[in-house]
Amino acid sequence: MTLLGGLKIGLEPDESLSKHTSWRIGGNAVFMAWPKNIDELAGILDYARDQHLPICVIGRGSNMLFSDEGFFGIVINMLHFEKEYLKVDGNCVEVSAGMPNHILVQKCAELDLGGLEFLSSIPGSVGGACVQNAGFSRLKGQKNEMKHFVEEVMVLTRDGQVKKLKHEEILWNYRDTSLRQFIVLKAKLKFERKNKAEVQKEVYENYRYRSEIQDLQHPSAGSVFKNPAGAGMSSGQLIDKAGLKGFKIGDAQISERHANFFINTGHATCENMLALIQHAKGKVKEQFGVMLEEEIRYVAG
């Protein structure tokens, strides 16, 4: 344990980032910290500033690719931040950013609250889902994204100020938001009245659909690329038509089940995965004139 500003905060040295990302890839962080409340988080930020260390904030690491060299700073893991915080006000639920998506959906189902069942199909935590404007739907024509459900987000600025941002104060884009400049602490989400059985049925149907079309058997980061606007095809379809399903570089492979899923078949490195991403982008550009844009976030050392 390291004493920071009078607070006992655990800073774990040389923590392997591969243990904290869904791709199971990445070197070591100089430190990893698990703040439990705002005081501890502020203390970590103060320490990082004093020591001139960069920070990187993660939840479940489901959309991140860390360098093989690791991260030369402090990785702040938000999974323990106010871990059980969930406050219900009518059909609105305020929840900690660190709560895993599927846990939130389960807890709200017990209260006969639904409407965000799609979130249980997205590995990650509430904070990450808000930052990325995460979305998923198995039904054609239906579009479920976080921007449709977020009422308010509580954030911490990099200089230590707590702010509440209303929905209209946030810039919402496809798989991106203006929340990236902050550390998300809590989110207030709008649910609807639904009985538990209805919610569980929808969660099951979503999982069944994903199991049929996506590769859930290997470590991955979900969709690697955003779907390009105006291309007439999804990223997965473009990569498939470029003949790249199953293509490998080292242990990094384009899934044979879903071409926008790049999987770790054993001991893939970040170098392998980056090379595979660049190869797919090059082939799609060459054959279809479409430049794919990454949905995943690469963090250099």
RAGI-V584380 format. One record per residue. RES is the residue in one letter. PSI is psi in radians with two decimals (* if undefined). OMEGA is omega in degrees with one decimal (* if undefined). Layout:
RES:PSI:OMEGA
RES:PSI:OMEGA
This chain:
M:2.51:179.3
T:2.34:-178.8
L:2.04:180.0
L:1.97:176.9
G:0.63:178.9
G:0.02:-179.8
L:2.44:174.7
K:1.86:-178.7
I:2.25:179.4
G:2.07:172.1
L:1.89:-176.9
E:2.03:-179.3
P:2.65:174.8
D:0.80:-179.9
E:2.26:-179.3
S:2.12:-179.6
L:-0.36:178.3
S:-0.40:178.8
K:-0.23:-172.1
H:0.26:176.7
T:2.58:-176.7
S:-0.36:176.6
W:-0.28:-177.4
R:0.74:-178.4
I:2.54:173.6
G:2.59:176.6
G:-2.65:-176.8
N:2.57:170.3
A:2.57:174.1
V:-0.82:174.2
F:2.62:164.4
M:2.41:-179.0
A:2.55:178.7
W:1.37:-179.2
P:2.47:-179.5
K:-0.28:-178.7
N:3.10:-175.0
I:-0.61:179.1
D:-0.76:178.5
E:-0.71:179.2
L:-0.79:178.3
A:-0.66:178.0
G:-0.69:178.6
I:-0.74:179.0
L:-0.70:177.2
D:-0.78:-179.6
Y:-0.76:-179.9
A:-0.71:178.5
R:-0.78:-178.8
D:-0.66:-176.3
Q:0.02:-179.3
H:0.74:179.1
L:2.31:174.3
P:2.76:176.7
I:2.71:172.9
C:2.28:-176.7
V:2.28:176.9
I:2.86:170.3
G:-1.73:178.3
R:0.04:175.8
G:0.55:-172.9
S:-0.07:-177.5
N:0.48:-170.3
M:2.51:175.1
L:1.93:178.9
F:2.59:178.3
S:2.65:174.8
D:-0.42:178.5
E:-0.16:-179.6
G:-2.74:-179.3
F:2.15:-174.2
F:1.05:-179.9
G:-2.68:-179.0
I:2.15:171.5
V:2.09:-179.8
I:1.97:-178.7
N:2.05:-172.6
M:0.12:-174.2
L:-0.41:179.7
H:0.05:-176.0
F:2.03:-177.9
E:0.96:-165.3
K:-0.71:-175.4
E:0.17:-173.7
Y:2.09:175.6
L:2.06:-176.9
K:2.18:-177.0
V:2.30:176.2
D:1.62:-175.2
G:-2.15:178.1
N:0.07:179.3
C:2.48:179.8
V:2.16:173.1
E:2.29:-171.6
V:2.64:177.4
S:2.52:179.4
A:-0.46:-176.2
G:-0.11:-178.2
M:2.23:177.0
P:2.51:-175.9
N:-0.81:-175.3
H:-0.52:177.8
I:-0.73:177.3
L:-0.83:-178.9
V:-0.72:179.0
Q:-0.82:-179.1
K:-0.70:-179.2
C:-0.55:176.1
A:-0.65:178.0
E:-0.37:179.9
L:0.20:-177.3
D:0.75:175.7
L:2.31:-179.0
G:-2.84:-178.8
G:-0.38:178.8
L:0.52:-179.7
E:-0.55:179.1
F:-0.48:-176.0
L:-0.52:-179.3
S:-0.29:178.7
S:-0.03:-177.9
I:1.88:179.3
P:2.38:-177.7
G:-2.98:-178.4
S:2.95:-175.4
V:-0.74:-179.9
G:-0.82:179.0
G:-0.67:179.2
A:-0.67:178.1
C:-0.83:-177.2
V:-0.68:-174.6
Q:-0.09:-171.5
N:0.94:-176.2
A:2.63:179.8
G:2.77:178.1
F:2.45:170.1
S:2.43:176.9
R:-0.19:-175.2
L:2.29:-179.5
K:2.34:178.3
G:-0.23:178.8
Q:2.38:-178.2
K:1.85:176.3
N:2.05:176.0
E:2.73:-178.1
M:-0.55:-177.6
K:-0.36:179.2
H:-0.20:-172.1
F:-0.23:-177.2
V:2.17:175.7
E:-0.67:-173.4
E:2.59:177.1
V:2.30:174.1
M:2.25:-176.5
V:2.81:171.6
L:2.20:177.2
T:2.85:-177.6
R:-0.31:176.5
D:0.26:169.4
G:0.23:178.5
Q:2.39:175.6
V:2.27:-179.9
K:2.62:170.8
K:2.17:-179.7
L:2.14:175.7
K:2.82:-176.3
H:-0.81:-175.1
E:-0.18:177.2
E:-0.05:-179.3
I:2.35:176.1
L:2.03:-176.8
W:2.14:175.5
N:3.07:176.4
Y:1.96:179.9
R:0.61:176.6
D:2.67:177.3
T:2.97:175.3
S:-0.03:179.0
L:-0.22:-178.0
R:-0.44:-177.5
Q:-0.11:-177.0
F:3.05:166.7
I:2.05:-178.7
V:2.25:-178.9
L:-0.83:-178.2
K:2.80:175.4
A:2.45:174.6
K:2.05:-172.9
L:2.52:-179.8
K:2.08:177.0
F:-3.07:173.2
E:2.76:179.8
R:2.13:-179.5
K:2.46:179.5
N:2.76:-173.9
K:-0.71:-177.8
A:-0.70:177.9
E:-0.80:-178.8
V:-0.82:-178.0
Q:-0.63:178.5
K:-0.77:-179.7
E:-0.70:177.3
V:-0.77:179.6
Y:-0.76:-179.3
E:-0.69:177.9
N:-0.75:179.7
Y:-0.71:179.2
R:-0.75:179.5
Y:-0.82:-179.7
R:-0.69:-179.2
S:-0.54:-178.1
E:-0.64:-171.9
I:-0.29:-176.3
Q:2.76:179.1
D:1.76:-179.6
L:0.12:-175.3
Q:-0.24:-177.7
H:2.71:175.9
P:2.27:179.4
S:3.10:175.6
A:0.44:-176.1
G:-2.56:-179.1
S:2.22:-179.8
V:-0.68:-176.3
F:2.61:170.0
K:2.66:174.3
N:2.20:-175.0
P:2.34:179.1
A:2.37:173.8
G:0.07:-177.8
A:-0.34:-179.1
G:-0.12:177.7
M:2.67:175.6
S:2.93:176.1
S:-0.75:179.3
G:-0.71:178.8
Q:-0.71:178.9
L:-0.77:179.8
I:-0.69:177.5
D:-0.84:-178.2
K:-0.36:174.5
A:0.00:175.7
G:0.50:-172.6
L:-0.04:177.3
K:2.27:179.4
G:-0.15:-178.7
F:2.40:-175.4
K:2.57:165.1
I:1.96:-171.3
G:-2.31:178.0
D:0.18:173.7
A:2.22:-173.3
Q:2.51:169.9
I:2.12:-173.3
S:2.47:175.8
E:-0.21:179.5
R:-0.67:-176.9
H:2.01:-170.4
A:-0.18:175.9
N:0.12:172.6
F:2.08:176.6
F:2.12:-168.1
I:2.72:174.5
N:1.89:-174.6
T:-0.01:179.7
G:-1.49:-177.0
H:0.85:179.6
A:2.50:176.1
T:2.92:174.6
C:-0.69:178.9
E:-0.74:176.5
N:-0.84:-174.7
M:-0.71:177.6
L:-0.71:178.8
A:-0.69:179.4
L:-0.72:177.9
I:-0.80:-179.8
Q:-0.64:178.6
H:-0.79:179.7
A:-0.75:178.6
K:-0.75:-178.8
G:-0.77:-178.6
K:-0.71:179.4
V:-0.71:177.5
K:-0.78:-178.4
E:-0.74:-174.0
Q:-0.54:-172.9
F:-0.09:-179.7
G:0.35:-178.8
V:2.22:176.4
M:1.95:-179.8
L:2.56:178.6
E:2.29:-177.5
E:2.43:170.4
E:-0.51:179.1
I:2.79:-179.4
R:2.13:176.4
Y:2.30:179.8
V:1.97:-179.7
A:2.84:179.8
G:*:*
